[in-house]
Amino acid sequence: MRLGILLATCGLLAASSLLTACVEASTSSPTFAPLAADPFTAAREELVESGIIAWGVEDPAVLQAMRTVPRHRFVPPEYWDQAYKNHPLPIGFGQTISQPYIVALMTEALGLEIGDRVLEIGTGSGYQAAVLAELGMEVYSIEIVGPLAESAANVLEELGYTKLNLKHGDGYFGWEEAAPFDAIIATAAPDHVPQPLLRQLKLGGILVIPVGPVGGFQELWSIRRTAEDVYENKSLGGVTFVPLVREAGTD
């Protein structure tokens, strides 16, 4: 069932409602084939060479996904001239699309294999979900800001990324009915690591998440679940993310 059909039928429901049905995710690669006449192809290649490879990202599959996904389609048209600069951009509602290097770094840190089940907290523009889809992942993504959730679903469908599972809701609680996950990635920063996300990791699974207060020091963490109640933490360095938006009335 197409994303657009579901959105037109169901509309934008409450925070716990589904934007799309849980469609079986594709494990084949890639779903999007850029047009030969795409004027941004050279800009994407330059970004990957100078802003991703040069900064230490090495995974060939991640690099190819970054070369393929058309980042300009995930930002407002007035920012298309900056779409392949190595910095975040506003997407409305106080949210941003992450710096391309950070997207590549976090994706590489997940240590993914084709067909892995990946949960994304904070769909935002949909760009990170598209990168994960290019890698052949079974993608689940949650966005609390309704208009962003709907916009991301529309763009992803237009680009051919239809075999995704998208939900409008509070990402703090994860997606329990779809758990466990091989990996979880958070694209906004809570002030502590949400326990529901830790519990929804498979044994051996990795959570990559920025943690820290609004306006204060934030640190990017890779957290691997090594046993039922045992987690190994690794710092990936200091970062700056928008805060994780919560549903009204929750702590």
ABEGO torsion letter per residue (X at the ends): XBAAAAAAAAEBBBAABBABBBBBBBABOBABBBBAABAAAAAAAAAAAAAAAAAGBABAAAAAAAAABBAAAABBAAAAAAAABBBBBBAEGGBBBBBAAAAAAAAAAAGBBBGBBBBBBGAEAGAAAAAAAAAGBBBBBBBABAAAAAAAAAAAAAAGBABBBBBBBBAAAEBAAAOBBABBBBABBBABBBAAAAAABBBGBBBBBBBEBBGBBBBBBBBBBABAABBBBBBAEBBBBBBBBBBBGBX
